[in-house]
Amino acid sequence: MSEKILELQSVDAGYNGQRVISEANLEVYDHDFIGMIGPNGGGKTTLLKVILGVLKPFRGKLIYHQIYDADHVKRIGYLPQFSMIDRKFPISALEVVMSGLMPHHGLTRKYSREDKQRARQMMKRMGISHLEDKVVGELSGGQMQRVFLGRAIIGSPRLLILDEPNTFVDNQFEGELYEHLRELNQEMAIILVTHDIGTISSYVKTIACVNQQVFYHHSNVITQEQLSAYNCPIQLIAHGDVPHTVLKRHD
């Protein structure tokens, strides 16, 4: 039986007293793979900040269930949007991956030989061993996402959160990314924020539409009519032999 990782109970949250999301309810279990969709400004990023614990709700509860390890480290991995990554910071790809272990060590403790070996093994898993000494500013979008995905999962999280990871990456890495996530889902729960519901529908298990509220759909199949019912103005893109946009019926 799946174990509950976290839950939101009637959460209102926002900034400077202004609500962005209201009455948000969500439960996340081991090995869930949730595709999170919604319009810009609908509250997806705000909801992620609440789940990550960096934004305190105005009201309601965020409850973690055994998400902390024995050292009281929160086991949530996070891959931010590409635009939030500082490409000018003088740090190597290996150091970026290894920095994912910082919550386990604190800010002052130096990395050990074992830490470096663990980071190298993670880079091998991501297919980027050859980039070990590269400065992040020299990496392509796909390479950088591989590095930061390695950083997000090196601490063996129970929950991995990805905020639009397919933005500004090459098509080859996008396909590899989803295959990586399919494998990782055997080890951890995943929340994937995206605008491309057509692509993710064959990978995710359930869908949450965030538009001021959270509308949770217990399936990876969702129709345009259901999106309209959620006030979620997103087009469905069907990917087959000939990718095409699925539009509403015309009278």
Residue pairs with C-beta under 8 A, 6 or more apart in sequence:
2 29
2 30
2 31
2 32
3 29
3 30
3 65
3 66
4 27
4 28
4 29
4 65
5 28
5 29
5 30
5 32
5 64
5 65
5 66
5 67
5 158
5 159
5 189
6 27
6 28
6 51
6 62
6 63
6 64
6 65
6 67
6 159
7 25
7 26
7 27
7 28
7 61
7 62
7 63
7 65
8 24
8 25
8 26
8 27
8 47
8 50
8 51
8 60
8 61
8 62
8 63
8 214
9 25
9 60
9 61
9 62
9 63
10 23
10 24
10 25
10 59
10 60
10 61
11 21
11 23
11 24
11 25
11 50
11 57
11 59
11 60
11 61
11 62
12 19
12 21
12 22
12 23
12 24
12 57
12 58
12 59
12 60
13 19
13 20
13 21
13 24
13 46
13 47
13 49
13 50
13 55
13 56
13 57
13 58
13 60
14 20
14 21
14 46
14 58
15 46
17 58
19 58
20 43
20 46
20 212
21 43
21 46
21 47
21 50
21 210
21 212
21 213
21 214
22 212
22 213
23 60
23 213
24 43
24 47
24 50
24 60
24 210
24 213
24 214
25 214
25 216
26 47
26 208
26 214
26 216
28 34
28 159
28 189
28 191
29 189
30 158
30 188
30 189
31 185
31 186
31 188
31 189
32 189
32 190
32 191
32 205
32 206
33 181
33 185
33 189
33 190
33 192
33 203
33 204
33 205
33 206
34 189
34 190
34 191
34 192
34 204
34 205
34 206
34 207
34 208
35 192
35 194
35 197
35 200
35 201
35 203
35 204
35 206
35 207
35 208
35 220
36 44
36 47
36 191
36 192
36 193
36 194
36 207
36 208
36 209
36 210
37 44
37 193
37 194
37 195
37 197
37 207
37 208
37 209
37 210
37 232
37 234
38 44
38 209
38 210
38 211
38 232
38 234
39 211
39 232
39 233
39 234
42 210
42 211
42 212
42 232
43 210
43 211
43 212
44 163
44 193
44 210
45 163
46 55
47 210
47 214
48 161
48 163
48 191
48 193
49 55
50 56
50 57
50 62
51 62
51 76
51 161
51 191
52 76
52 78
52 161
53 62
53 64
53 74
53 76
64 74
66 158
67 74
67 75
67 76
67 158
67 159
68 74
68 75
69 75
71 104
73 103
73 104
73 155
74 103
75 155
75 156
75 157
75 158
75 159
76 157
76 158
76 159
76 160
76 161
77 100
77 152
77 153
77 155
77 157
77 159
77 160
77 161
77 188
78 152
78 160
78 161
78 162
78 163
79 145
79 148
79 149
79 152
79 160
79 161
79 162
79 163
79 165
80 148
80 163
81 163
81 164
81 167
82 141
82 144
82 145
82 164
82 165
82 167
82 168
82 169
83 167
83 168
85 136
85 144
85 148
87 136
87 137
87 144
88 137
89 136
89 137
90 135
90 137
91 99
91 135
91 136
92 132
92 133
92 134
92 135
92 136
93 123
93 128
93 131
93 132
93 133
93 134
93 135
93 136
93 139
93 143
93 147
94 116
94 119
94 120
94 123
94 132
94 133
96 136
96 147
96 148
96 150
96 151
97 119
97 122
97 123
97 147
97 150
97 151
97 154
98 111
98 115
98 116
98 118
98 119
98 151
98 154
99 151
100 150
100 151
100 152
100 153
100 154
100 155
101 111
101 115
101 118
101 119
101 154
101 155
103 155
104 155
105 111
105 115
118 154
119 150
119 154
120 129
120 132
122 150
122 153
122 154
123 129
123 131
123 132
123 147
123 150
125 150
126 146
126 147
126 149
126 150
126 180
127 146
127 176
128 143
128 146
128 147
128 150
131 139
131 143
131 147
134 143
136 144
136 147
139 147
140 170
141 168
141 169
141 170
141 173
142 169
142 170
142 172
142 173
143 173
145 165
145 169
145 173
145 177
146 173
149 162
149 165
149 177
149 180
152 160
152 162
153 160
153 184
153 188
156 187
156 188
157 188
158 188
158 189
159 188
159 189
159 190
159 191
160 181
160 184
160 188
160 189
160 190
160 191
161 190
161 191
161 193
162 181
162 190
162 191
162 192
162 193
163 193
164 193
164 194
164 195
165 177
165 192
165 194
166 174
166 177
166 194
166 196
166 199
169 177
174 199
178 199
178 200
178 203
181 190
181 192
181 203
182 203
184 190
192 200
192 203
192 204
194 200
195 234
196 237
197 207
197 222
197 234
197 236
197 237
198 236
198 237
198 238
198 239
198 243
199 237
199 239
200 220
201 207
201 220
201 221
201 222
202 220
203 220
204 220
205 220
206 216
206 217
206 218
206 219
206 220
207 216
207 217
207 219
207 220
207 222
208 214
208 215
208 216
208 217
209 215
209 217
209 222
209 227
209 230
209 232
209 234
211 230
211 231
211 232
215 230
215 232
217 226
222 236
223 236
224 235
224 236
224 246
224 247
224 248
227 233
227 234
227 236
235 245
235 246
235 247
236 245
236 246
237 243
237 244
237 245
237 246
238 244
238 245
238 246
